[in-house]
Amino acid sequence: MNKNFFNRSPWSWKELTLLLVLVLVLVPFFIEYLLLQALTDAFQNDLYSGTLVGFIMSIIFTLGLYFIAIKPKKLSWKEVGLQRFPKSYWGPIIGWTVVLIIVAIIVSYVMEWVFQIGVDNSKTESLQTRLTFINFIIAFVSAAIISPIYEEIFYRGFLYRWFRTKYGLFTGMFVSSFIFMIVHIPTFNTLPYTFLSGLIFAWTYEKTNSIYPAMIIHALFNGLSIILTATL
């Protein structure tokens, strides 16, 4: 493991600003609002429209990162954590997955008890009301494969590393996790444990210099959530 990985960053404020404008302004308005509305009207199904939008977002995020932060600097994807991690870290991966599941359950009960906010959203309701094998596979692939890959590459691989290098461990964890949380609005019921999961994912990146552990935990948690949504 390269102990100097987080002591330097190949990016400046220019790359950060351009990517934040893309992620926090352009994508929410043009993709998550305008395109999502159009697709929902076309499909009459929140699951289908949400999944397709998520897939489009994954392409935009990845290409944006590549053309703004990777290619101009002639860097490899290792700079955003796409590199091997120690085999000994499989234990913490399982441990953090269990912790995240327990925390999510506790937070969900608190949100429902204190704020009367349930655990369902438009996608889960669509899956439950139109539960078929195809719909389950679509939801599972979207949540457990597509989202963990592009979200970890951007929010941890790039964003956490940028803030971590400039301002230190705790600021890097907090700011990257906060941004990760606010982009999940309006699914308010998931925001508390989205923030906590961001902290966990950033910590695993910190300990391994790799985003693969975060991807695995993210995928396991999301996949289990879809299975429970479909079966309970």
C-alpha positions as CSV (number, residue, x, y, z in Angstrom):
1,M,0.0,0.0,0.0
2,N,1.3,3.4,-1.0
3,K,1.4,5.5,2.3
4,N,1.9,8.7,0.3
5,F,-1.3,8.2,-1.8
6,F,-3.3,10.8,0.1
7,N,-0.4,13.2,0.6
8,R,-0.7,14.5,-2.9
9,S,-3.3,15.1,-5.5
10,P,-2.9,15.6,-9.3
11,W,-6.0,17.9,-9.4
12,S,-6.6,21.6,-8.7
13,W,-9.7,23.6,-8.0
14,K,-10.4,23.7,-11.7
15,E,-11.2,20.0,-12.0
16,L,-13.2,20.0,-8.7
17,T,-15.3,23.0,-9.8
18,L,-16.1,21.5,-13.3
19,L,-17.0,18.2,-11.8
20,L,-19.2,19.6,-9.1
21,V,-21.0,21.8,-11.6
22,L,-21.6,18.6,-13.6
23,V,-22.8,16.6,-10.7
24,L,-24.7,19.1,-8.6
25,V,-26.2,21.4,-11.3
26,L,-26.3,19.9,-14.8
27,V,-27.1,16.3,-14.0
28,P,-29.8,17.1,-11.4
29,F,-31.6,19.5,-13.7
30,F,-31.2,18.0,-17.2
31,I,-31.1,14.3,-16.2
32,E,-32.8,13.7,-12.8
33,Y,-35.5,16.3,-13.4
34,L,-36.3,16.9,-17.1
35,L,-35.2,13.5,-18.5
36,L,-36.7,11.6,-15.5
37,Q,-40.1,13.3,-16.0
38,A,-40.1,12.5,-19.7
39,L,-39.1,8.8,-19.1
40,T,-41.7,8.4,-16.3
41,D,-44.4,9.8,-18.6
42,A,-43.3,7.4,-21.4
43,F,-42.9,4.2,-19.3
44,Q,-45.5,4.9,-16.6
45,N,-43.1,3.1,-14.3
46,D,-40.8,4.7,-11.7
47,L,-38.6,1.6,-11.6
48,Y,-37.9,1.6,-15.4
49,S,-37.4,5.4,-15.7
50,G,-35.3,5.6,-12.5
51,T,-33.1,2.7,-13.6
52,L,-32.5,4.1,-17.1
53,V,-31.7,7.5,-15.6
54,G,-29.3,5.9,-13.2
55,F,-27.5,4.1,-16.1
56,I,-27.3,7.4,-18.0
57,M,-25.9,9.1,-14.9
58,S,-23.3,6.4,-14.5
59,I,-22.1,7.1,-18.1
60,I,-22.0,10.9,-17.6
61,F,-20.2,10.6,-14.2
62,T,-17.6,8.3,-15.6
63,L,-17.0,10.1,-18.9
64,G,-17.0,13.5,-17.1
65,L,-14.3,12.2,-14.7
66,Y,-12.3,10.8,-17.5
67,F,-12.3,13.8,-19.8
68,I,-12.0,16.4,-17.0
69,A,-9.7,14.7,-14.4
70,I,-8.0,11.7,-15.9
71,K,-7.2,12.2,-19.6
72,P,-6.0,15.8,-19.5
73,K,-3.5,14.9,-16.8
74,K,-2.5,11.7,-18.6
75,L,-3.4,9.6,-15.5
76,S,-4.5,6.1,-15.0
77,W,-7.7,5.0,-13.2
78,K,-5.5,4.0,-10.3
79,E,-5.5,7.7,-9.3
80,V,-9.2,7.3,-8.3
81,G,-8.6,4.1,-6.4
82,L,-9.1,1.4,-9.0
83,Q,-6.3,-0.8,-7.7
84,R,-5.9,-3.9,-5.7
85,F,-6.4,-4.0,-1.9
86,P,-4.8,-6.4,0.6
87,K,-6.5,-9.8,0.9
88,S,-6.5,-9.4,4.7
89,Y,-9.0,-6.6,4.3
90,W,-11.8,-9.0,3.5
91,G,-12.5,-9.3,7.2
92,P,-13.2,-5.5,7.7
93,I,-15.3,-5.6,4.5
94,I,-17.7,-8.1,6.1
95,G,-17.5,-6.3,9.4
96,W,-18.4,-2.9,7.9
97,T,-21.2,-4.4,5.9
98,V,-22.8,-5.8,9.0
99,V,-22.3,-2.5,10.8
100,L,-23.9,-0.6,7.9
101,I,-26.9,-3.0,7.9
102,I,-27.4,-2.6,11.6
103,V,-27.1,1.1,11.5
104,A,-29.6,1.4,8.6
105,I,-32.2,-0.7,10.4
106,I,-31.8,1.4,13.6
107,V,-32.0,4.7,11.6
108,S,-35.0,3.5,9.6
109,Y,-36.9,2.7,12.8
110,V,-36.0,6.1,14.3
111,M,-37.0,8.0,11.2
112,E,-40.3,6.2,11.1
113,W,-41.0,6.6,14.8
114,V,-39.8,10.2,15.3
115,F,-40.5,11.8,11.9
116,Q,-43.2,9.4,10.5
117,I,-41.0,8.9,7.4
118,G,-41.3,5.4,6.1
119,V,-38.6,3.4,4.3
120,D,-40.3,3.2,0.9
121,N,-39.7,5.5,-2.1
122,S,-41.0,5.6,-5.6
123,K,-38.7,2.9,-6.9
124,T,-39.3,0.5,-4.0
125,E,-43.1,1.0,-4.3
126,S,-42.9,0.4,-8.0
127,L,-40.9,-2.8,-7.5
128,Q,-43.3,-4.1,-4.8
129,T,-46.5,-3.3,-6.7
130,R,-45.2,-4.7,-10.0
131,L,-42.9,-7.5,-8.7
132,T,-41.8,-9.7,-11.6
133,F,-38.5,-11.6,-12.2
134,I,-37.5,-9.0,-14.8
135,N,-38.3,-6.1,-12.6
136,F,-36.3,-7.6,-9.7
137,I,-33.3,-8.2,-12.0
138,I,-33.5,-4.6,-13.2
139,A,-33.7,-3.2,-9.7
140,F,-30.9,-5.5,-8.5
141,V,-28.5,-4.7,-11.3
142,S,-29.1,-0.9,-10.9
143,A,-28.7,-0.9,-7.1
144,A,-26.1,-3.5,-6.6
145,I,-23.9,-3.1,-9.6
146,I,-24.3,0.2,-11.5
147,S,-24.7,2.5,-8.5
148,P,-21.8,1.2,-6.4
149,I,-19.3,1.3,-9.3
150,Y,-19.8,4.9,-10.6
151,E,-20.7,6.4,-7.2
152,E,-17.5,5.0,-5.5
153,I,-15.3,6.1,-8.4
154,F,-16.6,9.6,-8.2
155,Y,-17.5,10.3,-4.5
156,R,-14.7,8.4,-3.0
157,G,-12.1,7.9,-5.7
158,F,-12.1,11.5,-6.8
159,L,-14.0,13.7,-4.4
160,Y,-12.8,12.2,-1.1
161,R,-9.2,12.1,-2.3
162,W,-9.4,15.7,-3.4
163,F,-10.7,17.0,0.0
164,R,-8.5,14.6,2.0
165,T,-5.4,15.7,0.3
166,K,-6.2,19.4,0.7
167,Y,-7.8,19.5,4.2
168,G,-7.1,16.3,5.9
169,L,-8.8,13.1,6.9
170,F,-11.9,14.3,8.9
171,T,-12.7,17.1,6.5
172,G,-12.3,14.8,3.5
173,M,-14.6,12.2,5.1
174,F,-17.3,14.8,6.2
175,V,-17.4,16.9,3.0
176,S,-17.4,13.9,0.6
177,S,-20.1,12.1,2.6
178,F,-22.2,15.3,2.9
179,I,-22.2,15.8,-0.8
180,F,-22.9,12.1,-1.3
181,M,-25.9,12.5,1.0
182,I,-27.4,15.7,-0.6
183,V,-27.3,14.2,-4.1
184,H,-29.7,11.5,-2.8
185,I,-32.4,14.1,-2.1
186,P,-35.5,13.8,-2.4
187,T,-35.2,10.3,-0.9
188,F,-35.2,11.9,2.6
189,N,-35.7,8.6,4.4
190,T,-32.3,7.3,3.4
191,L,-30.3,10.5,4.0
192,P,-28.9,9.7,7.5
193,Y,-27.5,6.3,6.7
194,T,-26.4,7.5,3.2
195,F,-24.2,10.0,5.1
196,L,-23.0,7.3,7.5
197,S,-22.3,4.9,4.6
198,G,-20.2,7.6,3.0
199,L,-18.1,7.8,6.1
200,I,-17.6,4.1,6.1
201,F,-16.8,4.0,2.3
202,A,-14.3,6.8,2.7
203,W,-12.6,5.1,5.7
204,T,-12.1,1.9,3.7
205,Y,-10.6,3.9,0.9
206,E,-8.3,5.6,3.4
207,K,-7.1,2.3,4.8
208,T,-6.5,0.5,1.5
209,N,-5.9,3.2,-1.2
210,S,-8.5,1.2,-3.1
211,I,-12.2,1.9,-3.8
212,Y,-12.9,-1.8,-4.3
213,P,-13.7,-2.5,-0.7
214,A,-16.2,0.4,-0.7
215,M,-17.8,-0.9,-3.9
216,I,-18.2,-4.4,-2.4
217,I,-19.8,-3.1,0.8
218,H,-22.0,-0.7,-1.2
219,A,-23.1,-3.5,-3.5
220,L,-23.8,-6.0,-0.7
221,F,-25.8,-3.4,1.2
222,N,-27.8,-2.3,-1.8
223,G,-28.3,-5.8,-3.1
224,L,-29.7,-7.0,0.3
225,S,-32.0,-4.0,0.4
226,I,-33.5,-4.9,-3.0
227,I,-33.9,-8.6,-1.9
228,L,-35.7,-7.5,1.3
229,T,-37.8,-5.0,-0.6
230,A,-38.9,-7.8,-3.0
231,T,-39.6,-10.4,-0.3
232,L,-41.0,-8.6,2.7
